[in-house]
Structures are given as structure tokens and as C-alpha cells.
């Protein structure tokens, strides 16, 4: 005869929350019920280690899922520990018996429909079944040989019943009488899909329908001893995870017992761009708790700058919130992130030192992520710095990269600072006039040609006590650094002071507010001019940053240095002395300035120089300057200024 029990007063309210507010996807019910079955199997497996006097001691430890379309029912069966009459009352009759009231109070305090922030394990996952079922019936036989079989039944209302029942073997059957709008879960294909996505690595076989072969893989590759896993198995798992046709560049398989127990299998993709077929549409690692998928895209396990890493993390010690859909913000989670991040960084550093060829393939694809880490995660800066590689004026080509340690190890005599140059690409930067004096003294200069490098510099102002300085800084003094080599560049004597001043004044008049000043250069050898920055140009990198972000930007106003020894300046001063009104003078001044902009990689519209260059070539090949319309080639405009 059936016994009727009344739920606690708050249970109806709790069930309403569970059914309508707690879970984001209805299919989660299957994961929860299967997880409970797995727990029951784990418990009986443990019991069997020391006790063979149990019901059906030789029964296969497995889970079966069967749909009955005609009856509209779905049954999940296991051969686990089973439940007695009292177990049914305590485990199913009292929802989260130690915390149901606390759960509801916590929900009220948050005044929110979802429970993703509620702290504590309330053990209410079983009741997610009422999202899809009008009624749930549980028939269970305990592992204890002499215990009778009982059935628990509820329609999610104020009461539940327990009555004697029949079940020949040990374990539990959970039968869901599905709602009309939940009949999709009667499809074997649908059930298998959910199992493969959420419970693929449950340690026990899960049989769906009449299949004799388990739907789930059962063996979690990340929990295996790395010595027992082949390269082919790793690659197959990676391709299954990402649907990437390329093999990963590197993998990290780690297992830890202290300070917490977890397993991780991480991959660095072979491509910087995800496959269009990849199921991984967001950054983040797959997070498992005891082989049950908790989060498809967990962003809490690695910092943002390592979001290109793919893989899984599985913890034994992970505290979950009530619905397992998100993880509590606890010290355990913080320690997990710290440990996983530290392992990834240490492995990348090992590669950078011991297997540079492999590491540079990784860096080529993911340098922009790594460089951003210097800024967004300053606490990791010392771990990221050894991962930074650049070309320099000693590089044979754009693929010849060095680390900051390489640079420091071969600094010139008396060199205290690390010098760099910003530009568009390797070959453009290599021709920069800023490098003249550095080449002459054998001083190495790093090439920062990645669009993200100006961002990186916001967090990389020095390295091992050496300040990083842009070669365009006006106050750099190299007179005591390195050893000056003979200048083999054809040049003339300095222009006389009065002649140079006339030339300088003309440059200043023509360029106006587009330059902060015009002055003589002491460092230029083979180049006629360059643009340098002073203390008023501290925000000069903002131009590059805003351009990168597609924001409004104005050209930085710099100092123009002209080379009084260069043949072009001698020729121009001679032209100015004989015919100050010659339109060629102003045209050449404009072109010298715009060429300097181009060499710095900051010319706003390089193609606009074409018209002037054509006119200058016409003049050079015999056309009278007076016949040429240089006004048809408009100059780069001066930045707008706010008048007081």
C-alpha cells in the first residue's frame, strides 16, 4: 500500500524555481540524472572493493537509457548502490535536506531568476527532471541483499508517495513521463547527442535504446598516464574537440594531486584562425568535474591573453553551484587558474629556450595575444617577457627573431638602454633614417612592426633594469656608446651657419604648425632628414593606437631634423640662394617632410604624394619649374588647434 508524504512548506516554491528559472537548457536534466547514476555506480564499485556480500555482486556496472514512444516515457536505469525505503525518503523526499530553506533565502536575496551565483552544493540536480516531466517514478533495489524494493513517485506537487515495487536486480530505474513539449527526448539520436556532449567521459558505459555498444567513450584521455597515450590518440582527440584539419603545434598534458587534484589536456592550435567548422565558437576551456562537463567555455581557467589555448580541465575538488552550470568563485578555482596558467607559461618558456623553432611557430600565430598580456596581466609580466621575440637591425630577414635576453646579452660597450623603432614592416623599418647613427656605432635596435606593439609598450617600459627607448627620441646621446665606425656614406661639409639658418627658416615657414621645430641633425649620415620626438610628444603612440582601433586620430607633431651635410640640403640651399621664389624649393621641402612621415610609417595618405613626385621628376628631366603647377599636389594638412 502506498504511503503519502507531504513535502516541506517551501518545497513547492523550490520546485518552481528549479523547473522555470535555474537551468538555461532543458536538456541538462539528462546530464544531471546520468551524473546521479554515475555516482551510484561509483559508490557500489567502492563497496565491492571490501564487500562481496551484496546484491548482484557480478552485475555489470552500467547505465541504460530507453525511450518508449507509445507510453511517452524515458527511463534511465543503473546498476548502482540502490536505495532503501529510508534512502528514498531522505534522498528524494527532502530536497537538499540540509539546505532547501537556505537555498530559497539565497535566491530571494539575489532577487534574480537564475541561481548561478548561489554558493553551496544543495544536491537538487535530480529535480531538473521536472523541467521535462509531468511525473517522475523511481524504482530502486538496494545493494543490501535482504532489503525490499520500493518506488518513489511525484508529480512535482505538494506531496510524493512511496510504495512496494518490483525490480529483479540491484540499482535504480528513473522513469520520466514526458510533457507534450518534451517529446523530442524520445529520440535515440537526440539522447546520444546529449550524452556525447555532456557525459561522454562518464567512467561507466551508457547504453541508449537497443544498442549493444556504449554511446560514451568512458575513458577520459586527459586522465590517462601520458606514457600510455599515443601521438595519434592525442591528435584524434584534438581534431574531435576542434574540427581543426591541422595538427596542433604543441600539447600540454598535466596531472596534479596537490594543492588540489585535477587533470588537464591543453593544445596550442596549428592555425591562428579557428576552422569555420569548429564547434568551439568562443574562447575558453572545457571544464569537467569528475568527468562531467560543467562549462563548455570556461574563461576562468586561463587569463585573457592565453585564450587561444584549447583543451579540457577536469577537477576532483571543484565546488559547484547548485545547477553545475557555473563554478563558485572560490580559492579552489583561483588556485586552479593559477596552476594551469603557470604550467602553460612555463611550458612556453621551456620551448622558447629549448625548442626555438617550435616556439616561433607558436609566436608567429599568437604573438598578439602574448604581447597584450604584458599590459592586461602585469602580474604575469616577468613570465611573459621571455616569450617576446622581435627582429632587429642585425636580423638577416623578417623571420630572424631574437629575445630580449638575446638583445641584452650582446649590448654594445657602455650601453644602458634598449633601443627600438616602430614601423609598418621589416623592410620599411630597415631603411629608416633613425638607424643611421646606431648602425655607425654597432648598436642593435629592435624592430617593433606589429600593430599591437604600441599597446605592448604601455606595459613594457623596461627590462631587467634597462629602459626601452624609441630611436626617434630627440635627446638620445650615443657619443659614449659602442665604437664609431668610419662613415662611408658620400657627404659634404656642414653648411655654413648663415646658409643653414636660411634653409632652416624656409622649412619652418613652409611646414608651419605641422612641425614643432626645425633644427640641424648631429646623427644623420646617409639620410637628408628625420622626424624626432621630444617631451611634448609623449602621446605620439596614440596615433598608432587610435589608427589600429579605427578611431579618429591626428598626426603627431614632431621636430624635423635636417642633415646639413647631405647633398640634397646643399643643392636646396643653393637653389634658395639663387632664386628664393622658385616653386621647386617649397615642393622639395614638402616632399622631404612627407618622406619622413612615410619612413616613420605615419603618413596618412602615401598615394597623395604621387602628383608632387611626378612634377618633381618633370622638373628633374628638363621642364621649367615655372611651368609646373605644384599647387595641384596639396600637402599634408596641419593638425587642428584650439584657440584660446
N, C-alpha and C positions, 0 to 999 in steps of 0.2 A: 504494500500500500504506500502511496506517495506521501511524503511529508512536505508541508509547505512552510517556507521560511520567509520572513519579511526582511528586506534589505534595510540597512541603516537609513535614517531620515535623509541624509544628504546624498545617498547613492543615486537616486533618480536624477538629481542635478548633475552629479558627476558623469553619469552615463550620457546625458545630453551634451555635455562638454566634449566627451570622448568621441561621440558619433559625429557631431557637427562642427567642432572647432579645432580639434587637436591635430589631426593629420592633414597634410597637404594633398596626398594622393590616396585614393581608396584602396589601391592595390597593396598598400602597406600592410593590410590585415594579414595577407598570406605570409609575408616575411615574419610578422610577429608570432603567428600560430606555429609556423615551422621552427622558429627560434625556440619557442617553448618546448616543442617536441625534441629538438636537439638537446636542450638542457636535460630533459627527462632521460634521454639516451645516455648522456654523459654521466648522469647520476647512477644509473644501473650498471654502466660499464665500470665505474669506480667500485660499486658494491661487489661486482663479480671478482674483483682482484683479491678479496679476502673471504668471500662468502659464496659457496656454490649451492647452498640450500635455499634457492629462490625459485619462484615460479618460472618455468620455461627457460632454464639456465642456458640452453643451447640455441635459443631463438636468435635469428639474425637481427642485428641492431640496425633498423632501417625506418624510413618514413614512407608512407604510401598516400597518394592523393588521388581520389576518384570522384568524378562528376557523374551525376545521374540527371540527364536532361529531362526525362519524363517526370521525375519527382521534384526537380528543381533544387536538388541538394548537392552540396560539396562536402566531402568527408576527408579529413586529414587524420591519418592513423599513425601511431608509433608503437614500438615495442619497448618503450622506456620503463621508468620506475613504477608508473601507475599510481593510483590514488585510492585510499580507503574512504569510507563514509566521512570520517572526520577531516581527512585531507580535502575533500570536496567542499565541505563547509568552510574550512579555514582558508583554502587557497582560492576558491571561486565564489563562495558566498559572501565573503567580506573583502571587498575590493581594496587593495592596498591597506590591509587591516591596521597597519601602524601609521598610516599617513593619509587616509582618504579625506579627513576633515582638513588637515594641513594643506593638502593639495588644493582643495576648493578655496581656502582662505588665500593661498598664494595666487590663485587665478584672479580672485577678486581684487587683491592689492594691485595687480598689474593692469586691471581694467582692460584686458585685451582678450581677443578671441582665441589666440594661439597660446600654447603652453611651452613654446620653445625656449623660454628663459627661466622656467621653473626649475629650481635646484632640487635634486634628490631622486632616488630611484623608488618609484611608487609601485612598480610591478603591475601596471594596468594594461599592458600591451594586449593581453588576451581579449579584452573588451572592445578592441578595434573591430572585432568580428561583427559587432552590431552596426557598423557602417554599411555592411552589405547584406546582413541577415535580419529577417523578421523574428527568427527564433534560433537559438543555439542549444544543441543537446550534446552532452559529454558523457560517454560511457567509459568507465575505467576499471581495470583489474590491477590490483597492487602486486608488487613483486613478492609480497609475503604469501606463502603457499595457502594458508587457511583463510585468507580474507575473502569475503564475498564481493560480488560485482555490484556497483551502483551506477546510477545515471543521474546527472545534474541537468536541469533544463530551465531556461529562462527566455522570456520574450523581450527582455530589457525594461520591463515594468517595475512595479514596486516589490514583486515577490519572485522567488525561484522555488523549485521543487527538487527533492531527491527521492529516488525510488530504487528498489532492487531491479537488476537488469541481467542480461546475459552477454558474456564475452568469453570465448574459449581460451584465449591466450593473454599473456601479460601485456599491459600497455593501455593506451587511451585512444578512443575514437572521438573526434570533434566533428559533429555534423552541423553544417550551416544551411538553414532553409532560406535561400537567397531571395532578396527583394526582386520585384519585377524589373527594376532598372539596373540590376546587378547580374543579369543572366549571362553577360559576356564572360564571367568567370567559370562558366561551364565548359568553355572551350579548352581542350588539352593544349592547343597551340598557345593560347593566352597564358595558361598556367605555367607552361615550360618557359615561356619568355620571362615571366616574373621571377621564376626560380633561378634562371641563369643570370639575371641582372642583380638579384638581391641575395641569393642564398647559394651561389654556385660552389662556394668552398666550405659549406657545411661538411663536417667530417664523416657523416653517415650518408649512405645512398638515399636518394629521394626518387621514388618511382611514381610516374604520372600515368594514370589510365592503366592500360593493359601492357605497357612496355615492360620488357624484362631487363632493359638496360637503364641504369640510373641517368636521370636528366642532369644532375650536377656533377662537377668534376671531382669533388670531395677532397682532393689533395691540393692544398694551397701551396703553390710553388715557392712563395716567399717564406713559408715556414720550414721548408726543406733545408737540409745541410747544403751549402753552396757546392761542396765537393761532389754531391750526388746529382747535380743539375747540369745538363749539357748545354753547350752554346746554342745548339739548335732549339732546345726547350725554352731557353731564355728568349731567343728571337721570336719563336712562335707565340709566346705569351705577350711579348711587346706588340707584335703585329695584331694580335687579337684585341689587345687593350686600345690601340690607337688607330688601327687600319692603315698604318703607315707602310708604304711599299718599300721604303728604305730601311736598312738595319740601323739600330741605334748606334750613336757614336761611342757610348760608354754606358755601363750599368754599375749600380751600387747595391749590393745585397748585404744587408746588415741584420744582426740578431743581437739583442741585448737583454740582460737579466736585471741589471742594476743601473741607475737607481729605480728603473721601472722595467717591466718586461714588455718587449714589443719586437715586431719583425717589420722589415721594410725592404721593398724591392723597387728601386728607382732607376729611371732611364733618362739619358740625355738624347733627345731625338736627333735623327740624322738630317733633318731639314729644319730650317728656321721658320718655315711656314707650315701649319698643320694641313694634313691631307683634307681635300674637300669631302672625302668620305668618312673622315674621322668622327666617331661618336663623341669625342671629347671636345665639346663646343665652348667650354670655359676653362680657365686655368684652375689648377687645384689638384690635389692628390685624392685618390680613393681611400676613404678611411673605413677600416673594419674594426669591430670589437669582437674578439674571439671568433673570427672568420665570418661575421655577419656584417654586411655592408651597412654603414651608418650614414655616410655622406658621399655622394657621387663626386662632388667638387669641394673638397675641404681646402680653404685658403688659410687655415690656421696652423698649418704644419711647416710651411716654409715662408720666408719673407717674400715680399712682392718682387724683388729683383731676381729671385730664383724660380719664378712662376713658369719658366719654360720646362722645368723638370717634370716628367711624367712618372706615374707609378702608384704603388699602394703602400699603406702603413696599417698594421694590424696590432692592436694592443690588448693585453690581458688585463690591464689595470685601469682602463679608461672608464671614468664615471660618466654616465649618460643621463640626459634628462628623461622625463617620463616617456616620451614617444620615440626615443632613439634617433630622432631626425636631426638633432643637433647636439653638440657636446658642451658640457658645462665649462665655463671659464675658470678652471682650477689650476692649482700649482702643477698637477699632473700633466695637464695639457701644455702648460708653459714649459715644463721640463722636456716634454716630448718634442716640442718645436725646437727647443734649444739643442737637444741631442741630434735630431735629424739634420738641422741646419749646419751644426758643427761638423757632422760627418760629410755632408756634401761639400762644404768648403775645404775641409782637409783633403778630401779625395781630389778636388780640382787643383789644389796646391801641389799635391803629390804628382799629378800628371804634368803640371807646368814645369816641375823640376826634373822629373824622371822620364817623361814621355812627351816632350815638347811638340812633336809632330801631331799626336792625337789631340793634345790640348788646344793647339792653334786652330784645328778644325772646329772645335767647340767654340773657341773665341770668335772665329770668323762669323759664326752664325748667331751667337748670343752675346756679343760684346756690349751691345747697347743696354741689355738688361743688367749685366755685371757692372758696367760703369755707373749706372743710375744708383746702384747700391751704395756707392760712396756717399751719395747725398741723402737718400731716403733712409738708410740704416747706418748712421755714423758710428753706432756701437760695434758694427762689424768691419769698420774701415781697415783695421790692421790685418784682417783676414782677407779682405778683398784686394788690397794693394798689390800683393804678389801675383794676382791674377790679371793685372793690367799689362798689355803689350802694345807697343807702338813702333812705327817706322821712324827713321831719323835721317839726318844728312849723311850718315855713314851706311845707310841701307843700300843694297845693290838694286832692289826693286821694291814694289809695294807689298810683296809677300815676305820680305826680310824684316821680321819684327824682333824687338828686344824688350826686356822687362825693365822696371825701374831699378832693380838691383843691378842689372847689366850696365845700365847707364851710370849709376853711382860708382860702380867698380872700375870704370875707365874714364873718370873725370880728369880734366886737364890739371896741370900744376896750378895750385892756388885757387882752384875753382871752388866756390862755396855754394852757388845756386844751381838749380836745374833749369835749363832753358828750353822753351817750347815755342812753336809757331802754329797759329791757327790758319787753316786754309781749306780749300774745296777738295783737293785731291793731292796725291803724292807728287805727281809731275808738275802741277801748278806751284805747289809749295817749294819744290826743289829749285825753282827758278826765281825765288823771291829775293829782292834786293836786301832784305833784312839779314840774310845769311852771309853777306859779303865779309864782314869783319869776323864772324865766327869761323868761317872756313879759313880765313887767313891765319887764325891763331889755333887751329886744330881743335876747336871746341864743338862738342856734339850738341845738336839741337833736336829735340823730339818733334815729330810731326803730328799735330792733332787735327786730323782731317775728317773725323766722323762728326756728323751734325750734332750728336749728343755730347761731344767733348766740352763745349762751353758749359753745359749743365754739370758735367763731372767736376769741372774746376771749382764749382761752388762748394764742393766738399773736399777738394784735394789742393790745399794751399801749400802744403809742404810734405816732404817725405824723408824720414829718418834725419830730421834736423836741417834739411836743405829746402829752402824756399823755391817754389816754382815761379818762374818769371817769363813773361811774354817777351820775345825778342823785339817787339815794337815799342818797348818802354824807352822813353826819352833819356832817362838818367842811368842807363846801364854803362858801366865803366869796365872795359876789358883790358885796360893797359897793363895790369899785373897778372893777367890770367893767361895760361898757356905760353906758347912761344911764337912770336910773329914770324911768318914766312915771307920771303921776298914777294912783292906784288908784281905779278907777271902781266897784269891787265894793262893794255895801252892806255895812257892817260897823259895829261898835260900838267903844267904847274897850276897852282891855285890862281884863280882870277884875282887881279888887284882889288883891294878893298873897295875903292870907289866904284869900280866897274861892277863888282859883285853886288854892291848895295843898289845900284840902278836896276840890275836884273831882279834882285830880291823884291824890290818895291813894285816892279811890274807884276810879278807873280802875285803879290799881296793885293794889288789893286784889282787884277782880273778875277781872282778867286774870292775875294771878299770874305763873307761870313761862312763860306764853305770850309775854311781852314782856321784854326786857332792862331796860327803864326806861320811865317816862312823864315827859315834860317839855314845856315850853312851846315853841311854834314861833315863830321870828322871820321865817320866809319865807312861810308860808301866807297867802293873801289870801282867795280865794273858796271854799276847802275847809275843813272842820272838823278834819280830821286826816290824817296820813300816817304810813307806816312807813319808818324810815330805818335805815341800816346803819352800824356803827362798825367799829373794827379787829377786834372779836371776830366779825364777820360775814363774814370773808374768804371763807368757803366757801359763801356764800349761793347762788352759781350752781349748786352741786352739786345743789340741789333740782331745778332745771330740767333739768340734765343727766340725773340719775337718772330723772326722770319721762319724759324723752324716750326713754331706754333701757329703760323699763319695769322699773326696779329699785326696790327698797324705798327710801323716802325719807321724811324728816320735814320739817315746816315749819321754815324758818329762823327763829330767834328774833331779833327786831329791836327797835329803840327806837320807841315810839309817841309822835309829836309831836302835840299838840292845839293848836288855834288859839284863844287866849284872847280874840280879837276877834270870833269867829264867833257869829252869833245862836243857833245850836244850843247852843253851850257856855254862853252867858248863860242860856238857858232851862233847861238841865240843872242849872246851879249853883243857879238859883232854886228848882227842884223839890227839889234836895238839901237846901237850907237850910230849906224849909218842912216837908218830910216825907222824912227820910232813909231811911225804911223802904218808901217807895213802890216797888213792883216795877218800875215803869217806868224807874227810874234804872238798875238793873243791865241791864235789857233794852236800853236805849239804848246803854249802854257796850258791850255785846256786839255790837250792830249797827254801831256806829262802827268797832270793831276789825275785824269781818268785812268791812265795806265796804272798808276799807283793804286787806285781803287780796285782795279781788276786784279792786280797782283796780290792784293790783300783778300781777294775773294768777296768783296763787299760792294762791287759795282751793281747798282740797282737794275741796270738795263744795258748790258755789254753791246747788244746789237745796235744801240743808238750811236755808237762810235763809228759805224761803218761809213756814214756820209762824210764825216770830217776826214777820216783816213783816206777816202777816195780823193778828196780835194787836195790833201797834203801830197798824195802821190802825183796828182796832176801838176802841182807846183814843182815837185822834185824832178819831174820829167820835162819841164820847159814851159808850162803855162804861166803867164804873168799872174802874180798873186792878186793884182788889182782887178783881174777879170773873174776871179773866183768868188762865189757868194758863200762865205764861211758862216753867215748868219742862218743858212739853211740847215746847219748842223747844231741844234740847240744844246747847250751844256747841261750837265747835271745841276739841278736847282739847289740853292742853299736851303738848309733847314729853316722851318718857320720859327720865329722867336716871338715871345710875348713882350710887348712894350709896356713899360710902366705907365 
